[in-house]
Amino acid sequence: MCLNMIVILEGLSMEYIQKIENKVQELLDNESLSAAKIGRDTGLSAGMIKHLRTGYKTLDVTKFENIKKLYEYQLALEEADKE
């Protein structure tokens, strides 16, 4: 784990980290969005999204920057739903 990531995570409470994980999981569980769509919109590979969805890869071994992209994408979707 790189030093920058450790500093970022140390500044976050476990409650906030769990909130991020829950939001990302909400996105992954959303069957109305394909892995390809999520990938295109976030710049991540559809393969990575599929691996997260199937459990082949877990969030705890996913790069923080990728988790952040997925989290921000889920928040943007929720904001768009409000409008």
N, C-alpha and C positions, 0 to 999 in steps of 0.2 A: 504494500500500500504506500502510495507516495505521501510525502510530508504535507503537501497542500491539502490532500484529502483528509488526513488525520486532523489538521487544524480546523477544517470546515466541520467535520463530524463532532469534534470536541465542543464546538460552539452550539450544537443543536441538542435539545433535550431528547431523551428517548421517546417521549410522547410525540414530539414533532416528527422524528424519524419514522415512527409507526404510522403517523398520519400520511406521510409521503408514500410509504409502502402500500397502505390501504388504497390511496388514490391511484397508484400505478396498477395495483391488482384490479381495481374497478375498471380501468381502461382495458386491461388484458382480458377480462371476463366479458367485455362488451362484444357480443357476437354480431352486432350490426356493423361493426367496423372490421374490414379484412386486415390481415397482417400487411398486405401490400399498401393499403390506404394509409395505415399508421406509419409505415416505413417511408412512404413518399412525403407525408406531411411533417415528419420529424427528422428526416435525413438518416434514419437508421435502416438497417437491412431488414427485409421482410423475414429472412431466415432467423434472425435474432428474436424477432417478435414471436415467430412460431415456436422457437425453442423455449421461450419464457412461458408461452401459453400451454405447452404440453408438459412442462416440468423438466424437460431435458436440461435446461439451464434455469438457475434460480436467481432471484434478485440479490441475494447476499454475495454472489460472485460476479455480478454485473457492474461494470464501471459506473461510478457515481455520476459522471457527466451524461451517460445514457439514461440512467434513472431520472435525472433532472429533466432531460428532454421529454421523457414520457410523462412525468408529473406535470410539467408546464402545459403539455398538450391536453392532458385530461382537464386541467383547470380552464384552459381556453374553450374546450368543448362545453363545459358546464356554464361558462359565461355566455357563450353563444346561445345556449338553451334558454337562458333567462331573457334574452332579447326577443 
